[in-house]
């Protein structure tokens, strides 16, 4: 065994080996190329621990916060066990919401660049983004990897449009959410169509005792992998909030800040692609060298934007949460949350980057009247303090 992986005892005392590099995981060549092309460099903790056990055909219960690389974990593992020449559903991934299913699908398509498996997205509604035709009636039963929501998956199974004879792996993301009351019966119905030879992997930020007892019905000696949320820190980051009367005054506040601050590299987070592009345009009109990045850009376009940002060709990067999880630009000194993140868990992924490796940083949160309670929730969630923004003329922000 190379020095690059070591043993990690999980909760059960059973052995899980930790792989410190993707090269050591014995992934198929096309998957490995997809992983590096996607921009992954070193596996995150959950990827180090959980990819191989899934490939090795274990049932797996993995607890990891969103943003720790869990989507990458189960997609890399799933694609590694697909047989290229077997043209039928081999992996089924279920997510509780359409948005999450779409996001997983987009990641799968990116990782699939060299493997060229057939992938389909099965969600309710009409805005399907499938590589194949509309998944409803035109769903092809030779699709190898399927991502979908419980209602749609159950419908396709019950109508025998989706067949599970060759299904090797079933993955549930945000499993706690799906095994609670609202989806529980549907999930139990879905399991009636799943062959006994199919392995099951569930991923969730929280795993309750109730979830564990439900999983006993459909999992065999699962390996339990628990990732503590210790990869990011808020240490060394000064956090402020700026009280803004109304949403419409946020842009002026932003340009005011730039009058006072000699900010080197700033990432500005917005909650929608539309807003990102709108503010980017306004900044360009005001002669600020800025760029924007969002989920509908190709990986190549994103890489080019990040390269320019790293090289200092642009100093301001507007982004949606698509990059909150994967970007570590050494030069970033300031993060501005133009919008507070929709989920508290994302906050540390947006601003925690700048505090990595002992670097210092500043986070500035724009807060309207409606956001104030939520800001307090974020403070108590992270047991941190976010101070009112001081008079900028008296603050040294050159990091």
Legacy VTK file of the C-alpha trace (Angstrom):
# vtk DataFile Version 3.0
C-alpha trace
ASCII
DATASET POLYDATA
POINTS 399 float
0.000 0.000 0.000
1.479 3.384 -0.896
2.154 5.989 1.774
-0.543 8.084 0.229
-3.396 6.425 2.020
-3.902 5.398 5.571
-6.469 3.787 7.799
-9.274 5.702 9.361
-11.487 4.032 11.925
-15.094 4.997 11.406
-17.835 4.887 14.029
-18.335 1.162 13.713
-14.710 0.453 14.275
-14.680 -1.052 10.795
-11.809 0.070 8.675
-12.131 2.742 6.054
-8.996 3.546 4.145
-8.263 7.198 3.470
-6.961 7.973 -0.022
-5.075 11.248 -0.215
-5.048 11.518 -3.982
-7.421 10.638 -6.827
-4.563 8.816 -8.580
-4.474 6.254 -5.772
-8.153 5.371 -6.020
-7.739 3.172 -9.091
-10.421 5.075 -10.954
-11.030 4.286 -14.633
-8.839 6.480 -16.850
-11.761 8.413 -18.395
-13.195 9.191 -14.952
-9.828 10.379 -13.663
-9.447 12.679 -16.665
-12.969 13.979 -16.040
-12.140 14.639 -12.375
-9.055 16.719 -13.220
-10.748 18.493 -16.129
-13.569 19.423 -13.766
-11.029 21.235 -11.605
-10.783 18.869 -8.644
-7.155 18.702 -7.544
-7.021 16.975 -4.202
-9.914 14.923 -2.793
-11.830 16.488 0.098
-12.158 14.456 3.309
-15.450 12.813 2.295
-13.967 11.983 -1.132
-10.877 10.460 0.505
-13.058 8.210 2.664
-16.193 7.323 0.703
-15.377 6.910 -3.001
-13.593 3.549 -2.718
-16.084 1.850 -0.337
-18.887 2.565 -2.845
-16.811 1.283 -5.775
-16.027 -1.815 -3.700
-19.747 -2.567 -3.523
-20.426 -1.709 0.116
-23.600 -0.118 1.358
-22.542 3.295 2.665
-24.048 5.842 5.048
-22.087 9.090 4.746
-22.688 12.159 6.811
-21.150 15.311 5.394
-22.244 18.944 5.232
-23.206 20.450 1.914
-20.150 21.961 0.339
-17.709 19.274 1.478
-17.597 17.622 -1.938
-20.239 14.962 -1.394
-21.815 15.338 -4.867
-18.386 14.727 -6.392
-17.975 11.747 -4.068
-21.024 9.847 -5.190
-20.756 10.825 -8.873
-17.114 9.736 -9.151
-17.918 6.448 -7.395
-21.093 5.898 -9.432
-19.417 6.502 -12.781
-16.546 4.220 -11.834
-18.847 1.209 -11.600
-20.837 1.781 -14.807
-20.113 -0.797 -17.470
-19.706 1.078 -20.727
-21.156 -1.697 -22.882
-24.172 -2.442 -20.713
-26.952 -0.300 -22.131
-29.461 -0.183 -19.301
-29.928 1.756 -16.031
-26.995 0.944 -13.723
-27.023 3.866 -11.281
-30.002 5.748 -9.899
-29.500 8.966 -7.907
-32.482 10.403 -6.032
-32.583 13.962 -4.674
-35.470 15.599 -2.785
-35.836 18.728 -4.947
-35.758 19.498 -8.644
-33.109 22.175 -8.049
-30.763 19.715 -6.384
-31.415 17.078 -9.081
-30.595 19.650 -11.794
-27.394 20.636 -9.983
-26.284 16.993 -9.632
-27.103 16.435 -13.307
-24.951 19.410 -14.352
-22.024 18.081 -12.298
-22.502 14.618 -13.790
-22.444 16.016 -17.328
-19.170 17.854 -16.567
-17.514 14.765 -15.085
-18.772 12.715 -18.046
-16.691 14.612 -20.639
-14.425 11.656 -21.432
-16.541 8.715 -20.264
-19.520 9.515 -22.491
-22.069 7.486 -20.513
-25.716 8.138 -21.289
-27.211 10.278 -18.529
-30.789 11.373 -18.004
-32.614 13.713 -15.666
-36.076 12.716 -14.460
-37.907 15.515 -12.709
-41.456 16.802 -12.722
-42.366 19.880 -14.758
-41.271 20.794 -18.239
-37.937 22.539 -18.068
-35.903 19.395 -18.375
-32.257 19.714 -19.191
-31.413 16.278 -20.378
-28.648 15.161 -22.656
-31.190 12.854 -24.206
-34.691 13.732 -25.260
-37.401 14.792 -22.871
-37.324 12.047 -20.267
-41.027 11.478 -20.069
-42.314 9.438 -22.945
-39.074 9.586 -24.893
-37.040 8.190 -21.999
-34.599 5.643 -23.386
-34.292 2.436 -21.445
-30.622 2.196 -22.404
-29.716 5.177 -20.188
-26.893 4.210 -17.815
-27.049 6.920 -15.144
-30.343 8.426 -13.975
-30.803 11.380 -11.651
-34.268 12.334 -10.456
-36.778 13.295 -7.803
-38.790 10.704 -5.835
-42.206 11.398 -7.397
-40.950 11.182 -10.958
-38.769 8.142 -10.310
-41.649 6.316 -8.654
-43.970 7.142 -11.564
-41.432 5.825 -14.112
-40.888 2.640 -12.096
-44.576 1.975 -11.520
-45.270 2.352 -15.254
-42.350 -0.006 -15.986
-40.750 2.639 -18.196
-37.680 2.595 -15.946
-36.369 -0.936 -15.427
-33.999 -1.871 -12.646
-32.848 -5.375 -13.640
-29.212 -4.264 -14.016
-29.226 -1.564 -11.337
-25.921 -1.756 -9.435
-26.242 1.278 -7.200
-28.930 3.492 -5.698
-27.794 6.796 -4.173
-29.925 9.083 -2.035
-28.741 12.636 -1.511
-30.078 14.665 1.452
-31.372 11.328 2.721
-32.699 12.687 6.005
-35.032 14.937 4.107
-36.290 12.055 1.979
-36.705 9.566 4.758
-38.795 11.924 6.836
-42.559 11.857 6.652
-43.126 13.709 3.416
-41.170 11.337 1.175
-40.917 8.249 3.336
-43.796 6.285 1.823
-42.682 7.133 -1.694
-39.130 5.986 -0.988
-40.442 2.755 0.528
-42.512 2.205 -2.638
-39.446 2.839 -4.809
-37.508 0.190 -2.885
-40.057 -2.436 -3.947
-38.605 -2.084 -7.453
-34.952 -2.283 -6.375
-33.285 -5.711 -6.750
-31.538 -7.231 -3.732
-28.190 -7.152 -5.546
-28.336 -3.343 -5.808
-26.029 -1.547 -3.378
-27.297 1.554 -1.554
-25.416 4.712 -0.554
-27.041 7.519 1.373
-25.599 10.995 1.915
-26.908 13.565 4.335
-25.758 16.562 6.367
-27.539 15.127 9.398
-28.316 11.509 10.117
-30.867 10.951 12.842
-31.525 7.796 14.778
-34.838 7.525 12.931
-33.083 7.605 9.556
-30.692 4.906 10.727
-33.531 2.653 11.825
-35.302 3.071 8.460
-32.105 2.245 6.565
-31.923 -1.115 8.346
-34.774 -2.225 6.079
-32.750 -1.818 2.911
-29.055 -1.736 3.792
-26.670 -4.547 4.687
-23.804 -3.836 7.111
-23.350 -0.324 5.793
-20.017 1.392 6.270
-20.669 4.570 8.241
-18.525 7.534 7.316
-18.799 10.685 9.338
-17.008 13.844 8.245
-16.675 16.495 10.904
-17.256 19.960 9.578
-13.714 21.104 10.204
-12.373 21.798 6.763
-13.106 25.501 6.806
-12.642 28.076 9.468
-13.873 31.582 10.215
-10.778 32.225 12.293
-8.847 35.310 11.287
-11.748 36.705 9.253
-13.203 40.015 10.327
-16.937 39.892 9.693
-19.098 42.965 9.268
-22.590 43.806 8.220
-23.769 46.963 6.495
-27.284 48.033 7.288
-29.035 48.953 4.048
-32.479 50.512 4.052
-33.653 48.739 0.936
-32.481 46.274 -1.743
-32.316 49.096 -4.322
-29.543 50.875 -2.388
-27.161 47.911 -2.349
-25.356 48.900 -5.543
-24.644 52.456 -4.360
-23.375 51.039 -1.064
-21.019 48.781 -3.014
-19.547 51.626 -5.064
-19.247 53.749 -1.893
-17.185 50.969 -0.300
-14.831 51.004 -3.260
-14.219 54.740 -2.778
-12.850 54.008 0.682
-11.234 50.631 0.448
-8.067 49.685 -1.327
-9.385 46.205 -1.971
-7.221 43.870 -3.966
-9.251 40.811 -4.895
-12.937 40.763 -4.020
-15.543 38.098 -4.572
-19.102 39.404 -4.511
-21.788 36.768 -3.981
-25.346 37.119 -5.258
-28.113 34.538 -5.038
-29.126 34.558 -8.688
-27.374 34.413 -12.033
-29.502 37.307 -13.236
-28.400 39.601 -10.419
-24.762 38.547 -10.864
-24.862 39.578 -14.507
-26.770 42.787 -13.802
-24.268 44.005 -11.204
-21.353 42.902 -13.333
-22.704 45.070 -16.162
-23.195 48.077 -13.864
-19.651 47.716 -12.536
-18.272 47.564 -16.086
-20.269 50.684 -16.961
-18.631 52.379 -13.964
-15.173 51.266 -15.171
-14.540 48.571 -12.564
-12.542 45.636 -13.966
-14.889 42.809 -13.031
-15.984 39.392 -14.253
-18.869 37.101 -13.408
-19.211 33.353 -13.057
-22.337 31.203 -12.813
-23.702 27.723 -13.431
-24.653 28.089 -17.085
-21.111 28.751 -18.223
-19.057 25.853 -19.514
-16.214 24.584 -17.343
-13.786 26.095 -19.846
-15.396 29.543 -19.580
-15.324 29.338 -15.790
-11.675 28.296 -15.778
-10.791 31.270 -17.991
-12.587 33.723 -15.672
-10.839 32.261 -12.618
-7.479 32.448 -14.418
-7.998 36.180 -15.139
-9.018 36.742 -11.535
-5.991 34.869 -10.195
-3.652 36.805 -12.494
-5.177 40.095 -11.382
-6.533 40.968 -14.847
-9.847 41.434 -13.083
-10.022 42.352 -9.410
-13.728 41.820 -8.781
-15.431 38.485 -9.309
-19.218 38.270 -9.140
-20.431 34.800 -8.394
-23.333 32.609 -7.457
-22.778 29.752 -5.013
-21.554 27.569 -7.873
-18.006 28.585 -6.881
-18.479 29.053 -3.145
-17.457 25.449 -2.701
-14.567 25.015 -5.048
-12.620 28.235 -5.270
-9.529 28.977 -3.297
-7.821 32.042 -4.652
-4.885 32.929 -2.424
-5.213 36.606 -3.172
-8.811 37.038 -2.044
-8.805 39.494 0.820
-12.451 40.493 0.824
-15.718 38.675 0.322
-18.909 40.707 -0.007
-22.239 38.980 0.435
-24.384 41.235 -1.723
-27.129 38.778 -0.763
-26.913 36.615 2.343
-26.722 32.957 1.274
-30.042 31.100 1.050
-28.717 28.372 3.359
-26.748 29.063 6.523
-24.372 26.171 5.715
-23.151 28.028 2.610
-21.949 31.060 4.593
-18.705 29.409 5.700
-18.037 28.218 2.154
-18.319 31.737 0.838
-16.220 33.510 3.409
-14.248 30.667 4.996
-12.029 30.446 1.950
-10.175 33.630 2.741
-9.254 32.424 6.216
-7.718 29.186 5.012
-4.082 28.380 5.685
-3.970 31.071 8.340
-4.640 33.931 5.944
-6.537 36.970 7.153
-9.594 38.313 5.459
-12.642 40.530 5.633
-16.257 39.576 5.008
-18.884 42.263 4.491
-22.572 41.320 4.541
-25.225 43.579 3.019
-28.260 43.363 5.255
-31.712 44.856 4.703
-34.418 45.066 7.372
-35.795 41.694 6.267
-32.413 39.995 6.631
-31.646 40.994 10.171
-33.116 37.988 11.983
-31.433 35.681 9.510
-28.062 37.356 10.150
-28.542 36.651 13.859
-29.274 32.991 13.005
-26.038 32.798 11.020
-24.146 34.239 14.005
-25.552 31.679 16.420
-25.151 28.816 13.916
-21.393 29.487 13.699
-21.064 30.853 17.236
-19.406 33.922 15.768
-19.830 37.685 15.912
-20.648 39.854 12.926
-20.054 43.499 13.809
-21.709 46.618 12.463
-19.516 48.080 9.745
-17.396 50.941 11.109
-16.891 54.285 9.428
-14.871 53.064 6.430
-12.563 56.063 6.400
-11.064 54.899 9.694
-10.560 51.225 8.842
-7.495 49.702 7.280
-8.662 47.080 4.810
-5.371 46.551 3.033
-4.683 42.971 4.005
LINES 1 400
399 0 1 2 3 4 5 6 7 8 9 10 11 12 13 14 15 16 17 18 19 20 21 22 23 24 25 26 27 28 29 30 31 32 33 34 35 36 37 38 39 40 41 42 43 44 45 46 47 48 49 50 51 52 53 54 55 56 57 58 59 60 61 62 63 64 65 66 67 68 69 70 71 72 73 74 75 76 77 78 79 80 81 82 83 84 85 86 87 88 89 90 91 92 93 94 95 96 97 98 99 100 101 102 103 104 105 106 107 108 109 110 111 112 113 114 115 116 117 118 119 120 121 122 123 124 125 126 127 128 129 130 131 132 133 134 135 136 137 138 139 140 141 142 143 144 145 146 147 148 149 150 151 152 153 154 155 156 157 158 159 160 161 162 163 164 165 166 167 168 169 170 171 172 173 174 175 176 177 178 179 180 181 182 183 184 185 186 187 188 189 190 191 192 193 194 195 196 197 198 199 200 201 202 203 204 205 206 207 208 209 210 211 212 213 214 215 216 217 218 219 220 221 222 223 224 225 226 227 228 229 230 231 232 233 234 235 236 237 238 239 240 241 242 243 244 245 246 247 248 249 250 251 252 253 254 255 256 257 258 259 260 261 262 263 264 265 266 267 268 269 270 271 272 273 274 275 276 277 278 279 280 281 282 283 284 285 286 287 288 289 290 291 292 293 294 295 296 297 298 299 300 301 302 303 304 305 306 307 308 309 310 311 312 313 314 315 316 317 318 319 320 321 322 323 324 325 326 327 328 329 330 331 332 333 334 335 336 337 338 339 340 341 342 343 344 345 346 347 348 349 350 351 352 353 354 355 356 357 358 359 360 361 362 363 364 365 366 367 368 369 370 371 372 373 374 375 376 377 378 379 380 381 382 383 384 385 386 387 388 389 390 391 392 393 394 395 396 397 398
